[in-house]
Amino acid sequence: MGTLEGKAVVVTGAGRGLGRAYALHAAGAGASVVVNDVDGESAEKVVSEIRETGGRAVPNGDSVADADLAAALVARCVAEFGAIDGLVNNAGLTDFADPWTEDPDRMRAVIEVNVLGTMFCGSAAVKAMHARGSGVIVNVASGAMLGRADATAYSASKGAVAAMTSAWAAGLAGHGVRVNAICPLAWTPMMDSDPRANGISDPTQTPERMAPLVTYLLSDLSAGITGQLVRLVDGKLMLVRQMAVKEPVLVRDAWSVEEIARAFDDGLREVAEPPGRDRWRL
């Protein structure tokens, strides 16, 4: 019996790249899969691949950035397979530009797909899962959530996904629904537009290498794991520390500008972390 035997899963942005790998791997583990992608033809091809190997899948070509269509996507899974046991919020856009050259329309599109799309799909899935008392959501964050100099909108969107993950996990604790996020790094078609691609990864780091992590988080093997950010890159698996207060915590009844300046000069400056992607280096 497969790891996901009997489960019904929605994977967004699954027409190619990481999403395609997640959908194929989940289907190979026994899940029935709704393959979503705004490129409907790509979604159809992935569905054909799944069916050719004996799996169950249906396509969906709607945009997750539309709340009604996101709700219909979840409803399609329930109608086709009787339930929704898992949701992989993979659909996303990138935007690489220096802060002074960013295009407002592109920034808006990134936020609508990456943030609202994740939120709309997740909210719809949560309603169905909460009613049943079970389910799993896997969001897709990124190392960029800590701030990448040439990707402001993308960084902001993935920071929002990380916060969303923690909020959902806390709100659903005790209701049988788990929510985690992954921070994957793989060579995908999306990397072709990344000016730092050669310094981030290499073509040997394929989406297929990331897929087992998603299947694990969707499965009962990860029971009890919720609210976590999981990073898999170049064969290294790790948990990412979430935002938290740092020591020392300095206490006064009131703070003047001069006292705040002295506090930074006497120690807070030393524990301040540099911005940007170098904080991901091991």
N, C-alpha and C positions, 0 to 999 in steps of 0.2 A: 504494500500500500504506500502511495506517495505521501510526502510530508504535508501536502495541502489537499489530500483526497477529500472530496465532498464539500469543499469550500468554494465560494463564489467571490471573485475579485474584480475590481475595476482598476485599470492602469491608464492614467492619462498621459498624453504625449507619447504614445507607444508605437507610433508608426516607424520609428527608426531610433538609432542610437541606444542610449541607456534604457529608455522606456520599452523599446522592442525587446531588449535582452531580459528585462524584468518580466514582461508578459510571457515570453517563450519559456523562461525558467519556471515561472509559476504554473503554467499549463503542464510542463513536463513533470511537475511535482504533484499533478492531479487536480489542480484548480480549474474551474470553469471561469473564463476570462472575458470581460468586456474590454475590447481594445479601442481606446479613444485616441483620436488625433484629428486636428483641423484639416489635415491632408487625408481626406477620406479614402483615397486610393491606396495610400500607404497602410492605413488601418486594415483595409480589405486584404492586402498582401500578407500582413502578419497573421490575420485570422486564417487565411489559407494555409500558411505554414503550420499553424497549430492543428488544424483539422487534418492535414496530411499525415500527421503523426498520431492520429487517433484522439486528439484533445477536443474539448468543447470551447467555442469562442464565438462571439458576435462583434461586429464592428460598430463604431460610433464616430461620426465626423463633426460633432458639434464643438463650439468654443466653450471652454470652461469659464471664460471671463463673463459669460452671461449667466446670471443667477438661475433663471428659469431653465436654461439648457443644462446647467450643472445638476439641478434637481431631477430633470428628466433622465439624465445619464444614470444616476443612482436608481431611479425608478425602473429603467430598462434592465438593470442587473437583477432587480427583485422580480420583475415580470418574467424574464428569461430563465432564471436559475433558482427562483424561490426565496432568495435572501441576498444580502450583501454582507459578507464576512470580512472583506478586506478592501481597503482603498489605498492605492499608491499615487500620491499627488506629485507626479513627475513633470507634467506639462510646464514649460517655461521658455522665456526669451532671455537673450543676453544683450548687453549693450556696452561696447568698449569705446570709451572716449575720455579725453582729458576734461576736467571739470569745466573749463572755460569754452569747450566746444560742443557740449551735449545738446542734443535736440529735444525740446520739450515733448513733442509728439511721441518720439521713441521712448522717452522716460515714462510717459504715461502708459504706453503699451506694455512696458516691462512690469510696471506695478499692477496693472489690471490683470495680466495673465499670472504672474508669479505670486502676487499677494491675494488679490480678490479671487482669482481662479482657484487657488488652494483653499481659501476660506469658504467659497461657495460650495465646492465639492465636499469639503470636510463637514460643513454644517449640515448638508443634506444627508451625508452618510451617517453622521452622529445621530440624527433623529431616528433613522431606521435601526441603528445599532443599539441605541439607548432603549428603544422599545422592546428589543429582544434580550437585552442584558448581555450582549457579547459583540465583539468586533475588534478590528485592528486597523489603525491608520498609520501609514508610513509616509511622512512628508519628505521632501528633498530640499535640504539646505545646501550650504556650500562653505568652503573656507573663506570665500569672499565676504561672509557675514561679519567678519572682524574688520572689514574695511579695505577695499582694494583701490589704489590711487586712480586707476583709469576705468573704474566701473562703479560710479556712485549709485546709480539707480539699481543696478544688479545687486550690489552689496547691501543696499537698504532693503531690497525685496527679500533677500535671504536672511537678513537679520530679523525681519518680520516673521518669516516662516519659523525660525528658531523660537521666537517668543510665542508664536501661535501654538507650537508644539507643546511648550511648557504649560500654557494656559489651558489647552484642551486636556492634557494629561491630568492636571490638577482638578479640573472641573468634572472629569469623568472617573476619577479614582473612586472605587467602591461601586461602580455601575457596570463593571464587566467589560469596559472598553479601554483599550490601551492605545497610546499615541506616542510614536517615536519619530525621529528624523535621522536621515543619513546625510553624510557629507562626502559624496563620492568624487573620485577623480579618474576619468577615463578618456581615451582618445575617441571622440565622436565627431560627426559632421559639424557640430556646433563649434568645435575647437578650431575649425578652419578660419573662423573670423577672430580668433583670439591672438593678439599680437605677442603674447607671452607664452604661447602654446609650447614651443620647444623647451622652454625653461620649466614648465609645469609638469609635463608628462611626456610619454613617448608612445608610438603606435603599438607597442607590445602590451600596453595597459588597456585592454579591450573592455567594452561594456559587459561582456560575458563574465569577466572576472569579478564584477561588482554584484551580479544578479543573486548569487547565493545568500548574500547579506539580507537582501530584501525578502527572499523566500523564508529565511530564518525568522525575521521579525514578523512576518505574516502568520507564521505557524505557531502551534501550541508549544513548540520547543522553547519559545521565548516568553512563556507565561511568567508574569510578575515583572517583566521589563517594560517600563513605561516612563515617559518624560525624558528620554535620553537622546543625546546627539552622538551618533556613531560614525566614526571616520574610517574609511578604508582607502588606502592609497599605496601604490607600489608594494603590495603584499603586506602592508602594516595595518593591523586592526587596532583601533583605540577608541576610548570614549573621550569626548570633548568636554572640558570643564565649562559649566554654565556660568553666566554672569553672577557675581557674588561680591559682597563687601570685602575689602582687603584690610588686613591689619597693617599699621596700627589704626585704631579708632580714637581720635583725640576729642576730649570733652571740655567744653567751657560753657558758662551760662550765656555768653554772647561773644561773637567774633567780630573784631575790627579788621579792616583791610590789612593793616600792618601785622596783626597776629596771624591772619591766614597766610600772608607772605612768609612769615617766620616759620610756620608749620611746614610749608612746602620746602623751604630751604633746609630745615632741620631733619627731614626724613621722608615726607610724602613724595618729593621729587624722585627719590631713589627707588620707590616701589612703582612709579608710573611706568606703564608698558609702552613701547614704541608702536605707532600705528602701522597697519598694513599687513601684508601676507607673510612677512618674515616670521611672524609669531606662530606660523604653522610648521616651521622647520623643526625637525627632530634632532 
